[in-house]
Amino acid sequence: MTKQTVIPVFFSVDEKYAPYLSTAIASLIEHSSKKYQYEINIVYHNLTLYSRRKLERLGDGKKNIKIITTKMKNNLRGISDRKETRLKADEFTPTIYFRIFLPEMFPQYDRAIYLDSDIIVLHDVAELYDTDLEGNPLAACLDMSTFGNPLFARYFEDAIGISTKQYFNSGILVMNFKQLREEEFCEHFLYLLNFYDFDTVAPDQDYLNAMLKDRVKYLDMKWNTMPTAEADEKNPYIVHYNLFFKPWHYDKTKYGEYFWHYAKKSSFSRAINREKRNFGRHGRKTDDERLKQMSNRCEEILASEKTFKKIFDSGKERRS
């Protein structure tokens, strides 16, 4: 472990995902070590005071756990609101790209972990925090949710400009905030967004993959185990219920027992069970439609003259 004993962990959430975040935080706390201090930062958008208080109370009585809630728009002093930094030259709303803005929003941290809300932690994240980044600004796992899909493979290679074996999932990240600030990564992202406004399937994830090609430390897949049909991890460190692999929607989701173990003890358990009951046929149809939309989007982008690969390969712009 590095000399710094405070381990910053970031989540982002809105009201819809508060119940699942509660299970994620509860599992993280249960697997934390008393040797370290964990600062759990919840960056929220449209989260009620009632839900914020319930999430904050997860740290009650735990001396090594500090839970901090921060409203997204109230902590942007480190990012200038000027024409060239307005998202899509329209309104300054960085919510969908929040991971990219974290280093600027929280200058007090030199390194941090980012975690999606649809996870369960089964191992001490102190070990994840201590990953040797080997000079890279980011550490992540390959995105297993798209393996075996030839259309997505073509999208990664011909639109993003990287192979399937390089495309990483942005739901579990170790981020070198200091390096990203020094490289003015946020500013470069805003420039690319405003000047080119690339079409994407996964907005922030596609930008991160395109901009950081060959500059990522790849983590053991135990840190981002997804319940795909091919998954066979016997000892996952973090289970990530990515895309449509939600145990609160589908019966017999692989690794679902880990989620329900914490959900049963959650103060949001009634809301979680209600979501499970109400999802039904309509929810499954919506997921099918969303998957079809993603596939159609891939086809549209591949036919475009303005893709990450074409712009970067032309030499008109640098990746990062």
GUSEFI-545315 format. One record per residue (C-alpha): residue in one letter; chain; x, y, z. Coordinates in steps of 0.05 Angstrom, whole numbers, padded with zeros to 5 digits. Last residue first. Layout:
BEGIN
<r "a"; "A"; <X; Y; Z>>
...
***
This chain:
BEGIN
<r "s"; "A"; <-00093; 00251; -00514>>
<r "r"; "A"; <-00114; 00222; -00581>>
<r "r"; "A"; <-00080; 00273; -00625>>
<r "e"; "A"; <-00119; 00308; -00680>>
<r "k"; "A"; <-00115; 00319; -00755>>
<r "g"; "A"; <-00067; 00260; -00763>>
<r "s"; "A"; <-00114; 00224; -00810>>
<r "d"; "A"; <-00112; 00163; -00764>>
<r "f"; "A"; <-00141; 00205; -00708>>
<r "i"; "A"; <-00199; 00232; -00749>>
<r "k"; "A"; <-00216; 00166; -00784>>
<r "k"; "A"; <-00210; 00125; -00720>>
<r "f"; "A"; <-00252; 00172; -00678>>
<r "t"; "A"; <-00307; 00172; -00730>>
<r "k"; "A"; <-00332; 00226; -00777>>
<r "e"; "A"; <-00345; 00198; -00847>>
<r "s"; "A"; <-00404; 00158; -00819>>
<r "a"; "A"; <-00422; 00088; -00843>>
<r "l"; "A"; <-00393; 00056; -00780>>
<r "i"; "A"; <-00433; 00105; -00739>>
<r "e"; "A"; <-00499; 00084; -00770>>
<r "e"; "A"; <-00484; 00010; -00762>>
<r "c"; "A"; <-00464; 00018; -00689>>
<r "r"; "A"; <-00528; 00058; -00676>>
<r "n"; "A"; <-00570; 00003; -00705>>
<r "s"; "A"; <-00537; -00046; -00657>>
<r "m"; "A"; <-00549; 00000; -00597>>
<r "q"; "A"; <-00621; 00010; -00618>>
<r "k"; "A"; <-00631; -00066; -00622>>
<r "l"; "A"; <-00603; -00073; -00552>>
<r "r"; "A"; <-00650; -00019; -00527>>
<r "e"; "A"; <-00709; -00052; -00560>>
<r "d"; "A"; <-00693; -00118; -00526>>
<r "d"; "A"; <-00686; -00082; -00459>>
<r "t"; "A"; <-00754; -00049; -00470>>
<r "k"; "A"; <-00786; -00116; -00485>>
<r "r"; "A"; <-00757; -00145; -00421>>
<r "g"; "A"; <-00785; -00087; -00382>>
<r "h"; "A"; <-00854; -00096; -00412>>
<r "r"; "A"; <-00853; -00170; -00398>>
<r "g"; "A"; <-00841; -00161; -00324>>
<r "f"; "A"; <-00804; -00105; -00288>>
<r "n"; "A"; <-00858; -00092; -00235>>
<r "r"; "A"; <-00840; -00148; -00187>>
<r "k"; "A"; <-00765; -00135; -00189>>
<r "e"; "A"; <-00775; -00060; -00181>>
<r "r"; "A"; <-00819; -00072; -00121>>
<r "n"; "A"; <-00766; -00117; -00090>>
<r "i"; "A"; <-00714; -00063; -00098>>
<r "a"; "A"; <-00760; -00009; -00069>>
<r "r"; "A"; <-00775; -00053; -00009>>
<r "s"; "A"; <-00702; -00069; 00002>>
<r "f"; "A"; <-00681; 00005; 00004>>
<r "s"; "A"; <-00658; 00001; 00076>>
<r "s"; "A"; <-00614; -00055; 00051>>
<r "k"; "A"; <-00606; -00122; 00088>>
<r "k"; "A"; <-00642; -00163; 00035>>
<r "a"; "A"; <-00605; -00125; -00019>>
<r "y"; "A"; <-00538; -00146; 00009>>
<r "h"; "A"; <-00548; -00221; 00001>>
<r "w"; "A"; <-00591; -00208; -00060>>
<r "f"; "A"; <-00532; -00179; -00098>>
<r "y"; "A"; <-00485; -00236; -00082>>
<r "e"; "A"; <-00538; -00287; -00101>>
<r "g"; "A"; <-00543; -00255; -00170>>
<r "y"; "A"; <-00475; -00283; -00190>>
<r "k"; "A"; <-00507; -00306; -00256>>
<r "t"; "A"; <-00577; -00278; -00263>>
<r "k"; "A"; <-00626; -00333; -00245>>
<r "d"; "A"; <-00687; -00288; -00248>>
<r "y"; "A"; <-00682; -00223; -00286>>
<r "h"; "A"; <-00697; -00151; -00266>>
<r "w"; "A"; <-00667; -00140; -00197>>
<r "p"; "A"; <-00613; -00190; -00217>>
<r "k"; "A"; <-00592; -00141; -00273>>
<r "f"; "A"; <-00551; -00168; -00331>>
<r "f"; "A"; <-00581; -00120; -00383>>
<r "l"; "A"; <-00522; -00071; -00388>>
<r "n"; "A"; <-00472; -00086; -00332>>
<r "y"; "A"; <-00485; -00125; -00268>>
<r "h"; "A"; <-00413; -00115; -00245>>
<r "v"; "A"; <-00387; -00166; -00195>>
<r "i"; "A"; <-00325; -00142; -00159>>
<r "y"; "A"; <-00271; -00187; -00130>>
<r "p"; "A"; <-00297; -00249; -00165>>
<r "n"; "A"; <-00274; -00318; -00140>>
<r "k"; "A"; <-00301; -00372; -00186>>
<r "e"; "A"; <-00297; -00332; -00250>>
<r "d"; "A"; <-00333; -00372; -00304>>
<r "a"; "A"; <-00365; -00318; -00347>>
<r "e"; "A"; <-00385; -00341; -00417>>
<r "a"; "A"; <-00459; -00332; -00407>>
<r "t"; "A"; <-00447; -00261; -00382>>
<r "p"; "A"; <-00451; -00244; -00308>>
<r "m"; "A"; <-00397; -00191; -00311>>
<r "t"; "A"; <-00334; -00195; -00268>>
<r "n"; "A"; <-00299; -00128; -00263>>
<r "w"; "A"; <-00243; -00134; -00213>>
<r "k"; "A"; <-00235; -00209; -00223>>
<r "m"; "A"; <-00220; -00191; -00296>>
<r "d"; "A"; <-00148; -00177; -00276>>
<r "l"; "A"; <-00133; -00105; -00292>>
<r "y"; "A"; <-00109; -00074; -00357>>
<r "k"; "A"; <-00064; -00013; -00349>>
<r "v"; "A"; <-00086; 00037; -00402>>
<r "r"; "A"; <-00046; 00083; -00447>>
<r "d"; "A"; <-00047; 00043; -00512>>
<r "k"; "A"; <-00110; 00079; -00534>>
<r "l"; "A"; <-00129; 00132; -00483>>
<r "m"; "A"; <-00169; 00180; -00527>>
<r "a"; "A"; <-00211; 00127; -00563>>
<r "n"; "A"; <-00225; 00085; -00502>>
<r "l"; "A"; <-00241; 00145; -00458>>
<r "y"; "A"; <-00286; 00175; -00512>>
<r "d"; "A"; <-00322; 00109; -00522>>
<r "q"; "A"; <-00334; 00100; -00447>>
<r "d"; "A"; <-00359; 00172; -00439>>
<r "p"; "A"; <-00413; 00164; -00492>>
<r "a"; "A"; <-00428; 00089; -00499>>
<r "v"; "A"; <-00457; 00082; -00570>>
<r "t"; "A"; <-00422; 00144; -00597>>
<r "d"; "A"; <-00429; 00199; -00649>>
<r "f"; "A"; <-00370; 00245; -00646>>
<r "d"; "A"; <-00384; 00318; -00629>>
<r "y"; "A"; <-00326; 00341; -00673>>
<r "f"; "A"; <-00307; 00411; -00649>>
<r "n"; "A"; <-00346; 00412; -00584>>
<r "l"; "A"; <-00331; 00341; -00561>>
<r "l"; "A"; <-00259; 00343; -00584>>
<r "y"; "A"; <-00247; 00409; -00548>>
<r "l"; "A"; <-00282; 00384; -00485>>
<r "f"; "A"; <-00240; 00321; -00484>>
<r "h"; "A"; <-00176; 00362; -00492>>
<r "e"; "A"; <-00197; 00406; -00433>>
<r "c"; "A"; <-00211; 00345; -00390>>
<r "f"; "A"; <-00145; 00313; -00407>>
<r "e"; "A"; <-00105; 00375; -00388>>
<r "e"; "A"; <-00043; 00330; -00385>>
<r "e"; "A"; <-00027; 00356; -00315>>
<r "r"; "A"; <-00098; 00344; -00293>>
<r "l"; "A"; <-00099; 00272; -00320>>
<r "q"; "A"; <-00032; 00260; -00285>>
<r "k"; "A"; <-00057; 00285; -00218>>
<r "f"; "A"; <-00123; 00247; -00223>>
<r "n"; "A"; <-00089; 00180; -00235>>
<r "m"; "A"; <-00152; 00140; -00243>>
<r "v"; "A"; <-00167; 00068; -00222>>
<r "l"; "A"; <-00230; 00049; -00259>>
<r "i"; "A"; <-00289; 00001; -00254>>
<r "g"; "A"; <-00350; 00020; -00296>>
<r "s"; "A"; <-00308; 00047; -00354>>
<r "n"; "A"; <-00306; -00020; -00391>>
<r "f"; "A"; <-00246; -00030; -00434>>
<r "y"; "A"; <-00237; -00040; -00509>>
<r "q"; "A"; <-00167; -00068; -00520>>
<r "k"; "A"; <-00181; -00141; -00537>>
<r "t"; "A"; <-00239; -00118; -00580>>
<r "s"; "A"; <-00188; -00081; -00621>>
<r "i"; "A"; <-00180; -00005; -00624>>
<r "g"; "A"; <-00198; 00050; -00673>>
<r "i"; "A"; <-00263; 00074; -00643>>
<r "a"; "A"; <-00301; 00069; -00708>>
<r "d"; "A"; <-00268; 00012; -00747>>
<r "e"; "A"; <-00240; -00032; -00692>>
<r "f"; "A"; <-00290; -00019; -00636>>
<r "y"; "A"; <-00350; -00018; -00684>>
<r "r"; "A"; <-00325; -00082; -00719>>
<r "a"; "A"; <-00322; -00118; -00652>>
<r "f"; "A"; <-00391; -00091; -00635>>
<r "l"; "A"; <-00419; -00121; -00698>>
<r "p"; "A"; <-00382; -00187; -00689>>
<r "n"; "A"; <-00411; -00198; -00618>>
<r "g"; "A"; <-00370; -00253; -00584>>
<r "f"; "A"; <-00347; -00208; -00528>>
<r "t"; "A"; <-00392; -00147; -00517>>
<r "s"; "A"; <-00406; -00155; -00443>>
<r "m"; "A"; <-00333; -00174; -00430>>
<r "d"; "A"; <-00310; -00102; -00430>>
<r "l"; "A"; <-00236; -00108; -00415>>
<r "c"; "A"; <-00216; -00084; -00346>>
<r "a"; "A"; <-00190; -00016; -00325>>
<r "a"; "A"; <-00129; 00023; -00302>>
<r "l"; "A"; <-00119; 00096; -00321>>
<r "p"; "A"; <-00067; 00151; -00329>>
<r "n"; "A"; <-00012; 00102; -00350>>
<r "g"; "A"; <00058; 00107; -00321>>
<r "e"; "A"; <00060; 00035; -00296>>
<r "l"; "A"; <-00009; 00041; -00264>>
<r "d"; "A"; <00015; 00000; -00205>>
<r "t"; "A"; <-00051; -00018; -00171>>
<r "d"; "A"; <-00055; 00006; -00099>>
<r "y"; "A"; <-00127; 00028; -00105>>
<r "l"; "A"; <-00148; -00042; -00127>>
<r "e"; "A"; <-00116; -00071; -00064>>
<r "a"; "A"; <-00151; -00020; -00021>>
<r "v"; "A"; <-00215; -00042; -00056>>
<r "d"; "A"; <-00220; -00099; -00005>>
<r "h"; "A"; <-00256; -00157; -00039>>
<r "l"; "A"; <-00328; -00177; -00052>>
<r "v"; "A"; <-00356; -00111; -00079>>
<r "i"; "A"; <-00425; -00116; -00111>>
<r "i"; "A"; <-00439; -00073; -00172>>
<r "d"; "A"; <-00493; -00033; -00207>>
<r "s"; "A"; <-00471; 00034; -00178>>
<r "d"; "A"; <-00410; 00043; -00223>>
<r "l"; "A"; <-00342; 00049; -00189>>
<r "y"; "A"; <-00287; 00102; -00194>>
<r "i"; "A"; <-00224; 00094; -00154>>
<r "a"; "A"; <-00179; 00153; -00138>>
<r "r"; "A"; <-00111; 00184; -00147>>
<r "d"; "A"; <-00082; 00253; -00135>>
<r "y"; "A"; <-00142; 00277; -00094>>
<r "q"; "A"; <-00153; 00348; -00068>>
<r "p"; "A"; <-00166; 00372; -00139>>
<r "f"; "A"; <-00236; 00342; -00137>>
<r "m"; "A"; <-00277; 00372; -00194>>
<r "e"; "A"; <-00218; 00373; -00242>>
<r "p"; "A"; <-00200; 00299; -00232>>
<r "l"; "A"; <-00275; 00281; -00232>>
<r "f"; "A"; <-00292; 00312; -00300>>
<r "i"; "A"; <-00279; 00251; -00343>>
<r "r"; "A"; <-00319; 00206; -00298>>
<r "f"; "A"; <-00378; 00255; -00301>>
<r "y"; "A"; <-00390; 00249; -00376>>
<r "i"; "A"; <-00465; 00239; -00373>>
<r "t"; "A"; <-00471; 00293; -00319>>
<r "p"; "A"; <-00427; 00346; -00352>>
<r "t"; "A"; <-00483; 00397; -00363>>
<r "f"; "A"; <-00456; 00464; -00387>>
<r "e"; "A"; <-00509; 00478; -00439>>
<r "d"; "A"; <-00501; 00486; -00514>>
<r "a"; "A"; <-00433; 00485; -00545>>
<r "k"; "A"; <-00438; 00408; -00547>>
<r "l"; "A"; <-00417; 00409; -00475>>
<r "r"; "A"; <-00394; 00478; -00459>>
<r "t"; "A"; <-00319; 00483; -00452>>
<r "e"; "A"; <-00304; 00525; -00514>>
<r "k"; "A"; <-00359; 00574; -00497>>
<r "r"; "A"; <-00338; 00586; -00426>>
<r "d"; "A"; <-00357; 00553; -00360>>
<r "s"; "A"; <-00288; 00542; -00331>>
<r "i"; "A"; <-00278; 00475; -00296>>
<r "g"; "A"; <-00246; 00475; -00227>>
<r "r"; "A"; <-00306; 00511; -00197>>
<r "l"; "A"; <-00351; 00453; -00218>>
<r "n"; "A"; <-00376; 00430; -00151>>
<r "n"; "A"; <-00447; 00452; -00146>>
<r "k"; "A"; <-00470; 00423; -00212>>
<r "m"; "A"; <-00459; 00351; -00192>>
<r "k"; "A"; <-00487; 00353; -00122>>
<r "t"; "A"; <-00437; 00324; -00073>>
<r "t"; "A"; <-00450; 00270; -00021>>
<r "i"; "A"; <-00392; 00249; 00025>>
<r "i"; "A"; <-00390; 00182; 00061>>
<r "k"; "A"; <-00332; 00173; 00110>>
<r "i"; "A"; <-00314; 00103; 00132>>
<r "n"; "A"; <-00256; 00085; 00178>>
<r "k"; "A"; <-00293; 00102; 00243>>
<r "k"; "A"; <-00355; 00062; 00225>>
<r "g"; "A"; <-00413; 00079; 00271>>
<r "d"; "A"; <-00454; 00110; 00216>>
<r "g"; "A"; <-00425; 00099; 00146>>
<r "l"; "A"; <-00489; 00072; 00115>>
<r "r"; "A"; <-00523; 00133; 00144>>
<r "e"; "A"; <-00499; 00174; 00085>>
<r "l"; "A"; <-00540; 00131; 00037>>
<r "k"; "A"; <-00604; 00139; 00077>>
<r "r"; "A"; <-00591; 00214; 00083>>
<r "r"; "A"; <-00581; 00222; 00008>>
<r "s"; "A"; <-00645; 00182; -00006>>
<r "y"; "A"; <-00687; 00228; 00038>>
<r "l"; "A"; <-00653; 00290; 00010>>
<r "t"; "A"; <-00675; 00268; -00059>>
<r "l"; "A"; <-00625; 00253; -00114>>
<r "n"; "A"; <-00632; 00290; -00181>>
<r "h"; "A"; <-00558; 00286; -00198>>
<r "y"; "A"; <-00508; 00257; -00150>>
<r "v"; "A"; <-00434; 00252; -00137>>
<r "i"; "A"; <-00426; 00202; -00081>>
<r "n"; "A"; <-00356; 00204; -00052>>
<r "i"; "A"; <-00336; 00147; -00007>>
<r "e"; "A"; <-00274; 00167; 00032>>
<r "y"; "A"; <-00244; 00103; 00059>>
<r "q"; "A"; <-00193; 00106; 00115>>
<r "y"; "A"; <-00145; 00048; 00120>>
<r "k"; "A"; <-00121; -00005; 00169>>
<r "k"; "A"; <-00192; -00022; 00189>>
<r "s"; "A"; <-00198; -00059; 00123>>
<r "s"; "A"; <-00259; -00056; 00078>>
<r "h"; "A"; <-00298; -00117; 00055>>
<r "e"; "A"; <-00362; -00101; 00093>>
<r "i"; "A"; <-00356; -00028; 00073>>
<r "l"; "A"; <-00353; -00045; -00001>>
<r "s"; "A"; <-00413; -00092; 00005>>
<r "a"; "A"; <-00455; -00038; 00040>>
<r "i"; "A"; <-00433; 00013; -00013>>
<r "a"; "A"; <-00456; -00032; -00070>>
<r "t"; "A"; <-00522; -00049; -00036>>
<r "s"; "A"; <-00537; 00025; -00025>>
<r "l"; "A"; <-00518; 00041; -00097>>
<r "y"; "A"; <-00572; -00008; -00119>>
<r "p"; "A"; <-00626; 00030; -00080>>
<r "a"; "A"; <-00600; 00098; -00103>>
<r "y"; "A"; <-00603; 00080; -00177>>
<r "k"; "A"; <-00669; 00112; -00195>>
<r "e"; "A"; <-00656; 00174; -00153>>
<r "d"; "A"; <-00592; 00191; -00189>>
<r "v"; "A"; <-00522; 00164; -00178>>
<r "s"; "A"; <-00448; 00173; -00187>>
<r "f"; "A"; <-00397; 00134; -00146>>
<r "f"; "A"; <-00326; 00153; -00127>>
<r "v"; "A"; <-00277; 00120; -00080>>
<r "p"; "A"; <-00220; 00158; -00046>>
<r "i"; "A"; <-00173; 00115; -00005>>
<r "v"; "A"; <-00140; 00152; 00052>>
<r "t"; "A"; <-00078; 00115; 00075>>
<r "q"; "A"; <-00028; 00153; 00032>>
<r "k"; "A"; <00039; 00119; 00041>>
<r "t"; "A"; <00023; 00070; -00015>>
<r "m"; "A"; <00000; 00000; 00000>>
***
